[in-house]
Amino acid sequence: MMDRREFLKIGFGCVTLAAATCLIPDPLLAAVRKSSVPRSLSFYNTHTGESLGITYAIDGAYIPDALEEIDHVFRDHRTGAVKVIDPNLLDLLFAVSKKMGISAQYPLHIVSGYRSPETNALLREKSRRVAKNSYHVKGQALDFRVPRVQLSQLRKAALSLRAGGVGYYPRSQFLHLDIGDFRYW
């Protein structure tokens, strides 16, 4: 017969193991980062009307000129400010696209990419849902949608990767992705 203390130790061990398992990112994301397969994405900026289809990494190496073009299309459309977009965000977007079977032919529609501190402050005045230390200001977040792809399915794919923040905004028809700790809302 097991006493209460032994029972609790076993129970705690199982909970700890289960929690640790939840923190392990999907193997697809790890494979994307190590892959020698060319990584391509397509974007359409809903505010500027610009489109960009680009290969941003080949043989596991990022292409500097391609990253600069992505930085430009992700820019703050209110101020024109450009920020370096973290390539890990691109890899996360690529992994979500791959998981969904979305080819580079279907552009990710940018609702909000980089936000200057001024734009973020302005948006915070209008909505309490805008984070003071937003990943958008760091070049590490994207709000987007993909036409003809159900937002709920996009969310499901992003959550399955267990990487970064996943915000679901069905009323506004966009998904937020960032490269912070795994969390969702």
C-alpha positions in Angstrom: 0.0 0.0 0.0 1.2 3.5 -0.9 1.2 6.3 1.6 0.0 9.8 0.9 3.5 11.3 0.4 4.5 8.6 -2.2 1.2 9.1 -4.0 1.8 12.8 -4.2 5.4 12.4 -5.4 4.2 10.1 -8.3 1.4 12.5 -9.1 3.7 15.5 -9.1 6.2 13.7 -11.3 3.5 12.9 -13.9 2.3 16.5 -13.9 5.8 17.8 -14.3 6.5 15.4 -17.2 3.2 16.4 -18.9 4.0 20.1 -18.5 7.5 19.7 -19.8 6.1 17.8 -22.9 3.8 20.8 -23.6 6.8 23.1 -23.7 8.6 21.2 -26.5 8.1 23.0 -29.8 6.7 21.0 -32.8 9.5 19.1 -34.6 8.4 20.9 -37.8 9.6 24.2 -36.6 13.0 22.8 -35.5 13.2 21.0 -38.9 12.5 24.3 -40.8 15.3 26.0 -39.1 17.8 23.3 -39.9 16.6 22.5 -43.4 18.6 23.2 -46.5 15.3 23.5 -48.4 14.7 27.1 -49.8 12.3 29.0 -47.6 9.9 31.3 -49.4 7.0 33.4 -48.4 4.6 35.8 -50.1 3.1 38.9 -48.5 0.5 41.5 -49.4 0.4 44.6 -47.2 -3.2 45.6 -46.8 -2.4 49.2 -46.1 0.1 50.0 -48.8 -1.0 47.6 -51.5 2.5 46.2 -51.9 3.1 42.6 -52.7 6.3 40.6 -52.2 7.0 36.9 -53.0 10.5 36.1 -51.9 12.9 33.3 -51.0 14.5 34.5 -47.8 16.8 31.5 -46.9 18.7 29.0 -49.0 20.8 26.1 -47.7 20.0 27.1 -44.1 21.4 30.7 -44.6 19.3 33.8 -44.7 19.6 36.1 -47.7 20.4 39.6 -46.6 18.8 41.4 -49.6 15.7 39.4 -49.2 15.4 40.2 -45.5 15.7 43.9 -46.3 12.8 43.7 -48.8 10.8 41.9 -46.1 11.7 44.7 -43.6 10.4 47.2 -46.1 7.0 45.5 -46.7 6.5 45.0 -42.9 7.2 48.7 -42.2 5.0 50.9 -40.1 2.5 52.2 -42.7 1.6 55.2 -40.5 5.1 56.6 -40.1 7.1 54.8 -42.9 9.6 53.6 -40.2 11.4 50.4 -41.1 12.8 47.9 -38.5 14.7 44.7 -39.0 12.2 41.8 -38.8 13.5 38.9 -36.8 14.2 36.0 -39.1 12.8 33.6 -36.4 9.3 35.2 -37.1 9.7 34.4 -40.8 10.6 30.8 -39.9 7.5 30.5 -37.7 5.4 31.9 -40.5 7.0 29.4 -42.9 6.3 26.5 -40.5 2.6 27.6 -40.1 2.3 27.9 -43.9 3.9 24.5 -44.4 1.7 22.9 -41.8 -1.4 24.4 -43.5 -0.2 23.4 -47.0 -0.2 27.1 -48.0 2.2 27.6 -50.9 4.1 30.8 -51.5 1.4 31.5 -54.2 -1.0 32.5 -51.4 0.2 35.7 -49.8 -0.1 36.3 -46.1 -2.0 39.6 -45.9 -0.2 41.9 -43.4 -2.6 43.7 -41.1 0.1 44.9 -38.8 3.8 44.2 -39.1 6.4 46.5 -37.5 5.0 49.3 -35.3 7.0 52.3 -34.3 6.9 53.3 -30.6 4.7 56.3 -31.7 2.2 54.1 -33.5 2.1 51.6 -30.7 1.4 54.4 -28.2 -1.4 55.8 -30.5 -3.0 52.3 -30.8 -2.7 51.8 -27.0 -4.7 55.0 -26.5 -7.5 53.6 -28.6 -7.5 50.0 -27.3 -6.5 48.3 -24.0 -5.7 45.2 -26.1 -2.5 46.7 -27.4 0.5 45.7 -25.3 2.8 48.4 -24.0 5.9 46.2 -24.8 4.4 44.8 -28.0 6.5 42.4 -30.0 5.4 44.4 -33.0 7.7 47.3 -31.8 10.6 44.8 -31.7 10.0 43.5 -35.2 9.0 40.1 -33.8 5.3 40.0 -34.5 2.8 39.9 -37.3 -1.0 40.3 -37.5 -2.2 38.6 -40.7 -4.8 36.6 -42.6 -4.8 34.4 -45.6 -7.7 34.8 -47.9 -9.6 31.5 -48.6 -8.1 30.0 -45.5 -10.3 29.7 -42.4 -8.8 31.7 -39.6 -9.7 29.0 -37.1 -7.7 26.5 -39.1 -4.8 28.9 -39.3 -5.0 29.3 -35.5 -5.1 25.5 -35.0 -1.9 25.1 -37.1 -0.1 27.9 -35.2 -1.0 26.4 -31.8 0.1 23.0 -32.8 3.7 24.3 -33.3 3.7 25.4 -29.6 6.1 28.2 -30.4 5.5 31.9 -29.8 2.4 33.9 -29.1 -0.8 33.1 -30.9 -3.6 35.7 -30.7 -7.0 34.9 -32.3 -9.1 37.8 -33.5 -12.1 36.4 -35.4 -14.1 39.6 -35.3 -11.2 41.6 -37.0 -10.3 38.6 -39.1 -6.7 38.2 -38.3 -4.2 36.1 -36.4 -1.4 37.4 -34.3 1.9 35.5 -34.2 5.0 36.5 -32.3 8.2 34.8 -31.3 7.9 35.3 -27.5 7.2 32.4 -25.1 4.4 30.0 -26.2 1.0 31.4 -25.1 -2.3 32.0 -26.6 -5.4 34.2 -26.3 
